[in-house]
Amino acid sequence: MRITSICLGILLCGACGGEAGAQNPPPPKPQGARQRATENFWHKVLRVSGIAVSPTTLKGPGDEVVHGQIWIADLVSGNTRKLTSIGGFRSPVFLGGDDLLALKDASVVRVSLSGGKVASLYPAASITKLVGSSMDDPDKVLVLLHGNSDLPAVALLSVGTGKLDSLPYDRSSADDRHMVEHMLAWDRDYGDTNLYIDQQTKSGMSGTLSWTDVFLKRKGNTPIDVSKCNGVNCGQPSLSADGKSVAYVKADED
């Protein structure tokens, strides 16, 4: 009888242990840093002006515009004006108020929209491109940096201090790579408004002349040539927050 009781006790303990195990399964494995980095990357990038939820990766024909003068297209009047008096500017983006941020040589500069006055802010040898301003924080601009692979590094630049906050992404993720490739291109989406570069041609005395112009397409409307560069390459466009102006670079002429 005593042996039977002991066996019964062991069986009951085993059953209780099995039931406890069923009620309390092992906790799920935590999601890896890779997924967290991807979610964080997309969340921050999509809060930058000009970045689309469904990005394209078409670089278009405008990549040959390396640097030049900054011009402004007034979308209300249809007129264009040269903002700067010297060349060498790249990647202009609108800031809040009456200024643009741009790259010139190895520096970040602020350019006044009213008179074209240029103020050098800080060195930026590692920055290759200004992508767009944050819609959450007017002090932040998304930038691309020299990378160690085929794709650049991404960061948020503080306009006020020049500090760069790295924005890591998963280089093995097709979605992340797709987004970075989109940022390398110059087409930009602002809600129902799209800016892009397109090739133009005309016949001349020495043959066919080709160049690139900046086009704007609003939903339901025909695309319009806003830069009208007529033989000189133009590109690197950015739309103002009020949707009334486009900044772009007209290539330095030899």
N, C-alpha and C positions, 0 to 999 in steps of 0.2 A: 504493500500500500504506500509506504514511504517513497519507494522508487517511482511509483506511478505519479505521485504528487509532484515530485521533483521534475519529472519529464513534462508534466502538464504545465508547470510554472515556466519552464524554458520555452515551451511552445507559445505560451501566452505572451511572454516577453518579446519573442521574435515577431509575433503578429503585431504587437504594439509598435515595435520599432519600424516594421514595414509600413504601418499606417501613418506613423509620424513622418516617415520619409516621403510618402505619397502626398501628405498635406503640405510639406515644406520642401519643395524641389530646390535644387541648387540655384542660386541667383544667376540670371543671364549674364553672359560675358559683356563687359562694357564695350561700347562702340569705340573703334580705334580713332587715333588722332587724325587719320586720313579723312574720315567722313566729317569730323568736326571742322577740320580746316576747310574742306570744300564748302560746307554750309556757311561758314563765316565769310569766306571769300566771295561767294555769290551775293550774299546779303549786303555786304558793304559796296560791292561794285555796282549793283543795281540802284544804289542811292546816288549815283554820279550822273550828271546831265549828259545826255547823248548816248548812253549805253542802253541797248535794247534787251528785252527779256529773251527774245529769240535772235541772237546775233548772227550776222553773216560773217564770212571770212574773206570776202573778195577785196583784194587790195586795190583793184582798179588800176588805171593808167597814170595816177597822179603821184606816184611815189618818187618821181624824179625831181619834184620840187623839194630841194634840200633846205634852202634858206632864201630870204629875200625881204622885200618891204611888206609891212602890214597895211592892208587896205580894209576899208569898211564899206559894205553894201547896205544902203538904206532900203529896206523892203517896202516901205510905204511910198517913197517917191520913185524908187527904181534907180536912183543915182548911186555912183560909187565915188569914193574919195581916198586918196593916199593919206594914211595916218602918220607914217614915220618919214623922216628925211634922209635916213641912212639905211643900208641893207643889213643882212646877216641875221634876221629874226626867224624863229621857228616856233611852231606849236602855240599860237595865241589862243587863250581861253578867256572868256568873260568872267570877271569878278563882280561882286555886288558893288553898286555905285557906278562910278564913271571911269573904271580902270580895266585894263587887260593885264593878264600875266602871260609872259612869253619867255622863251629861251633865246639868248644871244651869246654867241661864243660859248664860254663855259660858265655862264652865270644865268640866274633867274632875274628877270627885270619886270618892273611894273611900268605900263605905258598908259598915259592919260588919254582918254577918248576925246577930250575936249581940245587938246592942243598937240598931242603926240609927244609930250615930254616923257623922257625915259629915265627911270631911276633904277640903278643896279641894287639888288637886294642882298644876294649872297652867292657864293660859288656853287656850281651845280655840275661838276664834271661827270658825276655818275648818272645824271638824268639824261635820258635820250628823247623823252617825249612827255608833254603835258596832255593828258587825256580829257579831263573835264573837272568841273567844280562839284563838290559835294552839295547835295540838296538839303542835307541835314545840318551841315556846319560850314558857314561861309569862309572859315579859315582853312579848310582842307581842299586840296586838289589832288586828284589821282594822277600818278606819274608812272612811267616805265623807266627801269634802270638797266644798266649794263648787266647781263647775266652770264652765267658760266656754262650755258648750253645753247640750244637753238632758240630758246624762248627767253625773253627778258624777265627780270624780277619786277615785282609790282609793289608800290608803296603809296602811302598817303603823305603828302607834303603839307606842313603847316606854313601858310603864307606869312604869318607873323614872325615865326622864329627860324624857319628853314629846317626844322627837324623833320626827319623821315621816319615814319612808322611802317615797318615791313608788313606787307599783306600776303602771307604765304598761301600757296595753292598747291594742289596735288598734280605734279607733272605727269603722273601715270594716268590721270583721269582725262578721258576724252572730252568731257564737258568743260573742265577747267582749261584745257589746252585750246578748245574752241573759243572760249571767251577771251583768252589772252591774244589769240590770233586776230580776233575781231578788234581788239584795242590797238593792234599794230596797224590796222587799216585806217582809212580816213573817212569812211562813210559813218554818219552819225544819225541816230534816231531820237527825236524829241516829241514823244507822243505821236500826233498825226503828221508831224513834219520830218522829212528826211533830207539830209544834206549828203551829197556824193560828188565824185569827180568823174568827168566824162571827156573823152577825146573829141577834139574839133579839128576840122581840116578846111583849107581853102587853097585854090590854085594861085600860084605866083609866077613871076618871071623865071625863077630858077626851078620851078616844079611845084609839087604839093607841099604846103606848109602845114604842120600838125602841132597842136598844143593841147593843154588841158584847161578846162574851165570848171568852176564850182556851180553845181545845179541844186536847186531847192524844189522839193516835191511835197505838196500838201495833199492830204487825203482827198480824193475825188477831183483833183485839179491837174492840169498839164504841167510838167516840169518846166521851170524857168531858169535861164542862164543868169545868175546873179553877179558873176564876176566880170564877164564880157572882156576877157583879157586879150583877145584879138592878136594871136600870134606868140604870146608869152605864156609859159606854163604857170598856172595858178592852182593852189590846193590848200590843204591843212585847214579846213573850215571849222568854225565854231558859231553857234547861235546864241544870241543874247537871251537873258531870262525872260524878257518881255516879248520875245519872238519878232522884234522889229528890225534887228540888225544882224548881219553876218560878218565876222572877221575872217580874213583869209590871207594867205601869203602869196605875193606875186614874185616870181623868181627874179633874182638879181640878173640884170642884163649885162652881158660882157661888153 
